[in-house]
Amino acid sequence: MNQVISIKRSSERAQDSKIPHRGNRFFKLGDNWYFTTREGFSMGPYDSHELADKGTEDYLAFVSRADPKILKLLVPDLQAVQA
């Protein structure tokens, strides 16, 4: 499975806790694995928990290096999320 999509669950709203509990960022839906981001998105699908874990590492590396203009395109209200 090469295509990664982002799913915003109905329970993940911007007005909810600004920094969600990070107890377990991985979840399985059907046969696929996903991870949640601090910004409130679910990323996946991945074929295994291990691939989802690697996806988390890749996502964090991208976010830490991305130009702020690019991040703003992905998450328009990023400043509110990080506050």
Buried (B, 14 or more C-beta within 10 A) or exposed (E): EEEEEEEEEEEBEEEEEEEBEEEEBBBBEEEBBBBBBBBBBBBBBBEEEEBBBEBBEEBEEEBEEEEEEEBEEBBEEBEEBEE
